[in-house]
Amino acid sequence: MSEQAFCIHGHFYQPPREDPQTGTIPVEAGAAPFSNWNERIMDDCYRPNAEAGNFGNISFNIGPTLSEWMEQNHPSVIQRTFTDDRYNIKMYSAGNAMAQSFHHTILPLATLQDKFTQVRWGITHFIHRYGRQPAGMWLPETAVDMETLEVLFLLGIRFTILAPWQAISEIDSRQPYLVDLGQNRSMAVFFYDRELSSGISFDQRITSNADDFVNRYLSPRYSSGGGNQLILVATDGELYGHHQEFRYEFLKRLYANSLNIAGIHPVYPEWWLNENPPKEFVEIQNNTSWSCMHDLLRWSGSCSCTPNPDWKAPLRQALNRVAGTIDQVFLDETRHLTKDPWTLRDLALQARDPHFDLLQTTGGLVKPVLNAEKTKKATLLLRSQFERQRMFASCAWFFEDFDRIEPQNAVRYAANAIHLAQKATGTDLAGDLKTIFEKVNSNRTGLNASKVFEEFLERVSL
């Protein structure tokens, strides 16, 4: 008898809202009665799902920047996700938590070195919190190209999840596939069920009753005599309680009763992969995602995903210019310290810690020529590199206008990266960059990104 299996994957993530100077989230009036949206969504979604035990049942990833915020502000909630994953490892030799590249960067638009950095940081974060090497990694917006999959493979990732339209040929989403990476290497890919995922995301009636969901919407998706079949649904995790009120109760009932009554086996991708390794190969469409059908133009140019998108391409170009400046300074200033500057840059994740000790951390990566002054300079340059990475979080381009906290924060992170590099080198870097944001304007208010950039630099120089 063939097995009918089911999995919901929840992608839990919030844009970085912290002010780069203070490290705190400003008051957001729209989140009232809470001080900011993170707190409101914690109350709507994260805490009730943890209390209901849902993180032990679904497949999930929690964006590292959100995870760090939870650890600082609601440690018991994030701790529950660690505990649930460890329980599943013990019971089934497979965890239900997946990693995510660190800053929600659209990886196909990133340089190869940035791809490696973002994936390494995501893995480092996951290992530190979950105590194991991640088998799978969620790609932000499921944005993919072959180079990204190759980076995942080289860093030990076994699988990811994509939308069905990201395959070149027709696929059966009830089975995982292999993507050929050449040289006898491959990456396993799960394709989520398009109809069910879309229905759950946008039609509240579908998740109003767990028993009805299984009988009317899920069970008919299996084919008779089709061998073992996994139907996988992928949605934003915030759907379950924030975007759709009380939907954590739907998850609780679904996994406690409804699936069992129907004889459907709840699983996770890693578990399924161990028992049902893919046999067929598929080619993927480069530069595709689950939330833009226009070759990733939502994050790099103009497309119909959002109205009035003319500010997006200039913002991408300006941030690329900042990145180029920061990288050149970093390479010039660290050339005499190390033969491997990009591996040194990976330490930027730890360099945020005020107790960070460069010499104790590098393990021989840095030549023994550092004195206190050079150590301070190198640490500032690493912190500058961290800011330069987080300015590329996808949220800066996702929405409809520059006059939002997400794109403005991207500019502030860019300004902070320049500030830290200037502080390290004593060189004026901002002078040549103040005009690069002039074409980035809000359609609603006329706010110009140059003003945001210059105001932040003035604030941190006081």
C-alpha positions in Angstrom: 0.0 0.0 0.0 1.4 3.4 -1.0 2.0 6.0 1.7 0.1 9.3 1.6 2.2 12.0 3.3 1.7 15.6 4.0 3.9 18.5 5.1 3.3 22.2 5.7 6.4 24.4 5.5 6.2 27.7 7.3 8.7 30.4 6.3 8.9 32.7 9.4 10.6 36.0 8.8 10.4 39.7 9.5 12.3 42.6 7.9 15.2 44.0 9.9 13.6 47.1 11.6 16.5 47.9 14.0 18.1 51.3 13.8 21.7 50.6 13.0 23.0 53.2 15.5 20.9 52.2 18.5 20.1 48.6 17.7 16.5 49.1 18.7 13.3 49.1 16.7 11.6 52.5 16.6 8.0 52.8 17.7 5.7 51.8 14.8 2.2 53.4 15.2 0.5 50.9 12.9 1.4 48.1 15.3 -0.6 49.6 18.3 -1.2 48.6 21.0 2.3 47.0 20.6 5.4 49.1 20.2 6.4 47.6 16.9 5.3 45.0 14.4 7.7 42.3 15.7 6.0 42.5 19.1 2.5 42.4 17.5 3.3 39.4 15.3 4.9 37.7 18.3 1.6 38.0 20.1 -0.5 37.1 17.1 1.6 34.2 15.8 5.0 33.1 17.2 4.0 32.7 20.8 0.6 30.9 20.2 2.2 28.6 17.7 5.0 27.7 20.1 2.5 27.1 22.9 0.3 24.9 20.7 3.3 22.7 19.8 3.0 23.5 16.1 6.8 24.0 15.7 7.2 20.4 16.4 4.8 19.3 13.7 5.4 21.5 10.7 8.5 22.0 8.7 9.8 25.5 9.3 12.6 28.0 9.0 13.0 31.1 11.1 15.0 33.9 9.5 18.3 34.4 11.5 17.7 38.1 12.0 14.2 37.4 13.4 15.6 34.5 15.5 18.2 36.8 17.0 15.5 39.3 17.9 13.4 36.5 19.5 16.4 35.4 21.5 16.9 38.9 22.9 13.2 39.6 23.6 11.3 36.4 23.9 13.8 33.6 24.5 11.3 31.0 25.7 9.5 31.1 22.4 12.6 30.5 20.2 13.8 28.0 22.7 10.7 25.9 22.1 11.6 25.6 18.4 15.0 24.3 19.3 13.5 21.8 21.7 11.0 20.6 19.2 13.6 20.0 16.5 15.8 18.1 18.9 12.9 15.9 19.8 12.3 15.0 16.2 15.9 14.2 15.7 15.8 11.8 18.6 12.5 10.2 17.5 13.0 10.1 13.7 16.7 10.8 13.0 15.5 13.8 11.0 14.8 17.4 12.1 12.0 19.5 10.9 13.9 22.9 11.1 15.5 24.2 8.0 18.2 26.9 7.8 18.0 30.1 5.8 20.7 32.3 4.3 21.3 35.0 6.8 19.9 38.4 5.6 17.1 37.4 3.3 19.2 38.5 0.3 18.0 37.6 -3.2 20.9 35.3 -3.8 20.8 35.2 -7.6 21.4 38.9 -7.6 24.4 38.6 -5.2 28.0 38.1 -6.1 29.5 34.7 -5.7 31.4 35.8 -2.6 28.2 37.2 -1.1 26.4 34.0 -1.8 29.0 32.1 0.1 28.9 34.5 3.0 25.2 34.6 3.3 24.9 30.8 3.2 27.8 30.2 5.6 26.3 32.7 8.1 22.9 31.0 7.8 24.6 27.6 8.5 26.7 29.1 11.4 23.6 30.5 13.0 21.6 27.3 12.6 24.4 25.1 14.1 24.8 27.4 17.1 21.1 27.4 17.8 19.9 23.9 16.8 23.2 22.0 17.5 23.4 20.3 14.2 24.4 20.7 10.6 21.2 21.7 8.6 20.2 19.3 5.9 18.0 21.9 4.1 18.0 25.6 3.5 15.2 27.9 2.6 16.2 30.4 -0.1 14.7 33.9 0.5 11.7 34.3 -1.8 12.7 30.9 -3.2 14.9 32.9 -5.5 17.3 30.5 -7.3 19.9 30.1 -9.9 22.4 27.3 -10.6 25.2 29.1 -8.9 23.2 29.4 -5.7 22.5 25.6 -5.7 26.2 24.9 -6.3 27.1 27.1 -3.2 24.5 25.2 -1.1 26.0 21.9 -2.2 29.6 22.9 -1.5 28.6 24.0 2.0 26.9 20.7 2.8 23.2 21.5 2.2 21.2 18.5 0.8 17.9 20.1 -0.3 15.8 23.1 -0.7 12.1 23.9 -1.6 11.0 25.7 -4.7 7.8 26.7 -6.5 6.6 24.3 -9.2 6.9 27.0 -12.0 10.7 27.2 -11.2 11.1 23.9 -13.0 11.7 24.1 -16.7 9.8 20.9 -17.5 6.5 19.6 -16.2 6.9 18.0 -12.7 4.9 16.0 -10.3 5.1 18.0 -7.1 4.2 14.9 -5.0 7.8 13.7 -5.5 11.2 15.3 -4.9 13.7 15.7 -7.7 17.4 16.0 -8.3 19.1 19.0 -10.0 22.3 18.0 -11.8 25.2 20.2 -10.7 27.8 18.4 -12.8 30.8 16.3 -11.7 28.4 13.7 -10.2 27.0 16.3 -7.9 23.3 17.0 -7.3 20.8 18.9 -5.1 17.5 17.5 -4.0 14.5 19.9 -4.6 11.0 19.7 -3.2 8.4 21.5 -5.2 5.4 22.7 -3.2 1.8 22.2 -4.3 0.8 25.3 -6.1 -3.0 25.1 -5.7 -3.0 24.2 -2.0 -0.3 26.7 -1.1 -2.1 29.5 -2.9 -5.4 28.5 -1.5 -4.2 28.4 2.1 -2.4 31.8 1.7 -5.2 33.8 0.1 -8.5 32.1 0.9 -9.3 32.0 4.6 -12.2 29.6 4.1 -9.8 26.8 3.3 -8.3 26.8 6.7 -11.4 27.6 8.7 -11.9 23.9 9.6 -9.0 21.3 9.7 -11.2 18.3 9.1 -12.9 19.9 6.1 -9.5 20.9 4.8 -8.3 17.3 4.7 -11.5 15.9 3.3 -12.3 18.6 0.6 -8.9 20.0 -0.4 -6.1 17.6 0.6 -7.2 14.0 0.1 -8.3 14.6 -3.6 -4.7 15.7 -4.4 -3.3 12.2 -4.1 -3.5 9.9 -7.1 -4.5 6.2 -6.7 -1.7 3.7 -7.3 0.9 6.4 -7.5 3.4 5.0 -5.0 4.5 7.0 -2.0 3.4 10.6 -2.4 4.2 13.7 -0.4 2.0 16.8 -0.8 4.0 19.7 0.5 2.5 23.2 1.1 4.7 26.2 1.6 3.5 29.5 3.0 4.6 32.5 5.1 4.6 31.3 8.7 3.0 34.5 9.8 -0.1 33.3 8.0 -1.0 31.1 11.0 -2.3 33.7 13.5 -1.2 37.1 12.1 -2.4 37.3 8.5 -5.2 34.9 9.3 -6.5 35.2 12.9 -6.3 32.1 15.1 -4.9 29.8 12.3 -2.5 28.3 14.9 -5.6 26.5 16.1 -6.1 25.1 12.6 -2.6 23.7 12.6 -3.0 22.2 16.1 -6.2 20.4 15.1 -4.8 19.3 11.7 -1.8 17.6 13.2 -3.5 16.3 16.4 -6.6 14.7 14.7 -7.5 15.5 11.1 -4.6 13.9 9.3 -4.6 10.8 11.4 -8.3 10.2 10.9 -7.8 10.4 7.1 -4.8 8.0 7.2 -2.4 10.7 6.0 1.1 10.7 7.5 2.6 14.0 8.6 6.3 14.2 7.6 9.1 16.8 7.0 11.3 17.1 4.0 14.5 15.7 5.7 12.5 12.7 7.0 10.9 12.0 3.6 14.3 12.4 1.8 15.9 9.7 4.0 13.1 7.2 3.2 12.3 8.2 -0.3 15.4 9.5 -2.2 14.6 11.2 -5.5 15.3 9.3 -8.7 14.4 11.7 -11.4 16.3 14.8 -12.5 14.8 18.2 -13.4 16.3 21.5 -14.7 15.4 24.7 -12.9 14.7 28.1 -14.3 17.5 30.5 -13.4 16.5 33.9 -11.8 13.0 32.9 -10.6 11.2 33.1 -7.3 7.9 32.4 -5.7 6.8 36.0 -5.5 7.9 37.6 -8.8 7.3 36.2 -12.3 9.5 38.8 -14.0 13.1 37.5 -13.7 13.6 39.0 -10.2 12.8 42.5 -11.4 10.8 43.1 -8.2 14.3 43.5 -6.5 16.3 44.9 -9.4 14.2 46.9 -11.8 10.7 47.7 -12.8 7.9 45.1 -13.0 4.2 45.0 -12.4 4.5 43.2 -9.0 4.2 46.7 -7.3 3.0 50.0 -8.6 5.4 52.9 -9.3 8.6 50.8 -9.2 10.9 53.4 -10.8 12.9 53.9 -7.6 14.0 50.2 -7.3 16.7 50.0 -10.0 18.4 53.2 -8.8 18.4 51.9 -5.2 20.0 48.6 -6.3 22.6 50.5 -8.4 23.4 52.8 -5.5 23.8 50.0 -3.0 26.0 48.0 -5.4 28.2 51.1 -5.6 28.4 51.3 -1.8 29.3 47.6 -1.7 32.0 48.0 -4.3 33.5 50.8 -2.2 33.4 48.9 1.0 34.9 45.8 -0.5 37.8 47.7 -2.1 38.6 49.3 1.2 38.4 46.0 3.0 40.7 44.3 0.5 43.2 47.1 0.5 43.4 47.3 4.3 43.5 43.5 5.0 45.9 42.5 2.2 48.9 42.6 4.6 47.0 40.6 7.3 45.7 37.6 5.4 45.9 35.6 2.2 42.2 34.8 2.4 40.3 38.1 2.9 36.9 36.6 2.0 37.2 33.9 4.7 38.3 36.6 7.1 35.1 38.5 6.1 33.0 35.6 7.4 34.1 36.7 10.9 32.0 39.8 10.5 29.1 37.8 12.0 31.0 37.4 15.3 32.6 40.9 15.1 29.3 42.4 16.2 30.0 41.2 19.7 31.6 43.9 21.8 33.8 41.2 23.4 35.0 40.0 20.0 38.8 39.2 19.9 40.1 39.0 16.4 43.3 37.2 17.3 41.6 34.6 19.4 39.0 33.9 16.7 41.0 33.6 13.5 42.8 30.4 14.2 45.9 31.4 12.2 44.0 33.0 9.4 45.5 36.4 10.2 49.3 36.9 10.1 50.9 37.6 13.5 51.5 41.3 12.8 48.5 42.7 14.6 48.9 45.3 17.3 46.1 46.9 19.2 45.6 49.6 16.6 45.5 47.2 13.6 43.2 44.9 15.5 40.8 47.8 16.2 40.9 48.8 12.5 40.3 45.3 11.2 37.4 44.8 13.6 35.8 48.1 12.5 36.2 46.9 8.9 34.5 43.6 9.7 31.6 45.5 11.3 31.4 47.6 8.2 31.1 44.5 6.1 28.2 43.2 8.2 26.3 46.5 7.6 27.1 46.2 3.9 25.6 42.7 3.9 22.4 43.6 5.6 21.6 46.5 3.3 20.7 43.9 0.6 17.8 42.3 2.6 15.1 41.7 0.0 12.5 43.7 2.0 14.1 47.0 0.7 12.6 46.3 -2.7 9.6 44.2 -1.9 7.0 46.9 -1.3 5.5 49.7 -3.3 7.3 52.8 -2.1 10.6 54.1 -0.8 8.8 55.9 2.1 8.8 52.7 4.2 11.1 51.6 7.0 12.5 48.7 5.0 14.1 50.6 2.1 15.1 53.5 4.3 16.8 51.1 6.6 18.8 49.7 3.7 20.1 53.2 3.0 20.9 53.7 6.7 22.8 50.4 6.8 24.7 51.6 3.7 25.5 54.8 5.5 26.6 53.0 8.6 28.9 50.7 6.6 30.5 53.8 5.1 30.8 55.4 8.6 32.5 52.4 10.1 34.9 52.1 7.1 35.7 55.8 7.5 36.3 55.4 11.2 38.7 52.5 10.5 40.7 54.2 7.8 40.4 57.9 8.5 39.5 58.4 4.9 36.5 60.4 3.6 34.5 57.8 1.6 31.1 59.4 1.8 31.9 62.5 -0.3 32.0 60.5 -3.5 28.8 58.7 -2.6 26.3 61.4 -1.5 24.9 61.8 -5.0 24.3 58.1 -5.9 21.0 58.0 -4.1 19.5 61.1 -5.8 17.3 59.1 -8.2 15.7 57.2 -5.3 12.5 59.0 -4.4 9.2 58.2 -2.7 6.2 58.5 -4.9 4.0 59.3 -1.9 6.0 61.9 0.0 8.9 62.9 -2.3 11.4 61.7 0.3 14.8 61.3 -1.3 17.3 58.6 -0.3 20.2 61.1 -0.4 18.5 62.9 2.5 18.2 59.6 4.5 21.9 58.8 3.7 23.3 62.2 4.7 21.1 62.5 7.8 22.3 59.2 9.2 26.0 60.1 8.6 25.4 63.5 10.3 23.8 61.7 13.3 26.6 59.2 13.8 29.3 61.9 13.5 27.9 64.0 16.4 
